[in-house]
């Protein structure tokens, strides 16, 4: 049986920074919305790119969202997950974005000229360890 252990905030950020894929969730008038995105973590902030007409831009600017970043191994059933919650802020101008974030390119095709920044005020991480 595997053991579930809590991660410190520092451990959580270290793991989140090593991944490039996340899931982003927010609440809409018709219920929860969840989408996969690639991201970059920079100075304890999560960044992703989006298009000017996306639901993300229309619905999350200055709203609370959740970001899930994880790494689970199907064969061993071991891994970790980090959930971050905070307010998203859409940046319309490249000069508002740190230089280290400019290298982020969306995996999906199409123009993604806007950046979304999430400054997490809640960070929860867990690791599933082998009980053997």
C-alpha positions in Angstrom: 0.0 0.0 0.0 1.4 3.4 -1.0 1.7 6.2 1.6 0.4 9.7 0.8 2.6 12.5 2.3 2.3 16.3 2.3 4.9 18.3 0.6 6.3 21.6 1.9 5.6 24.8 -0.1 9.3 24.8 -1.2 9.1 21.2 -2.4 5.9 21.9 -4.2 7.3 24.9 -6.1 10.5 22.9 -6.9 8.4 20.1 -8.5 6.0 22.5 -10.2 9.0 24.4 -11.7 10.3 21.2 -13.2 7.2 20.5 -15.3 5.8 22.2 -18.4 2.3 20.8 -18.4 -0.6 21.7 -16.1 -4.4 21.8 -15.9 -6.1 25.1 -15.2 -9.6 25.2 -13.6 -12.0 28.0 -13.0 -15.7 28.5 -12.3 -18.1 29.7 -15.1 -21.8 30.6 -15.0 -22.5 27.1 -16.4 -20.2 25.2 -14.0 -16.5 24.3 -13.7 -14.1 24.6 -16.6 -10.9 22.7 -16.9 -8.3 22.8 -19.6 -4.7 21.5 -20.2 -2.0 24.0 -20.9 1.7 24.2 -21.0 3.3 26.7 -18.5 6.4 28.0 -17.0 7.0 28.7 -13.3 9.1 31.8 -12.6 9.7 33.2 -9.1 6.8 31.3 -7.5 4.4 32.4 -10.2 2.8 30.3 -12.9 2.6 31.8 -16.5 0.9 30.5 -19.6 0.0 32.0 -23.0 -3.4 32.3 -24.6 -5.2 33.9 -27.5 -7.0 37.2 -27.2 -10.5 35.6 -27.7 -10.1 32.6 -25.5 -12.5 31.7 -22.6 -9.4 32.0 -20.4 -9.0 35.7 -21.2 -12.8 36.4 -21.0 -13.4 34.6 -17.7 -10.3 34.6 -15.5 -8.7 38.1 -15.5 -8.6 39.1 -11.9 -10.5 36.0 -10.8 -9.5 33.0 -8.6 -8.4 29.9 -10.5 -6.7 26.6 -9.7 -3.7 25.1 -11.3 -2.8 21.4 -11.0 0.7 20.2 -11.9 1.6 16.5 -11.4 3.7 13.6 -12.4 2.2 10.1 -11.9 3.8 6.9 -13.1 1.0 4.5 -14.3 3.1 1.3 -13.8 4.3 2.1 -10.2 1.3 4.2 -9.3 3.6 6.6 -7.5 4.1 10.3 -8.1 3.2 13.7 -6.9 0.7 16.5 -7.4 0.8 20.2 -6.6 -2.3 22.4 -6.6 -1.9 26.1 -6.6 -4.8 28.6 -6.2 -4.6 32.3 -6.7 -5.8 35.2 -8.8 -5.1 35.2 -12.5 -4.0 38.4 -14.3 -3.9 38.8 -18.0 -1.0 40.7 -19.5 -1.7 42.4 -22.8 1.7 43.9 -23.4 5.0 41.9 -23.7 6.9 44.5 -21.7 4.8 43.6 -18.6 6.2 40.0 -18.7 9.6 39.0 -17.2 12.2 38.2 -19.8 12.5 34.6 -18.5 8.9 34.0 -19.4 9.1 35.2 -23.0 10.6 31.8 -24.1 7.3 30.1 -23.3 5.5 29.0 -26.5 2.1 27.4 -26.5 2.0 23.8 -27.7 -1.2 24.4 -29.6 -1.1 26.1 -33.0 -2.3 29.6 -33.5 -1.4 33.0 -32.2 -1.1 33.3 -28.4 -0.1 36.9 -27.9 -1.3 37.2 -24.3 0.2 36.0 -21.0 -1.7 34.9 -17.9 0.1 35.2 -14.6 -1.1 33.3 -11.5 0.3 34.4 -8.2 -0.6 31.6 -5.9 -1.8 32.4 -2.4 -2.4 28.7 -1.7 0.0 25.9 -2.5 -0.7 22.3 -1.6 1.5 19.4 -2.6 1.3 15.6 -2.0 3.5 12.7 -2.9 2.5 9.1 -3.2 5.4 7.0 -1.9 5.9 3.2 -2.0 4.8 1.5 1.2 7.2 -1.4 0.5 
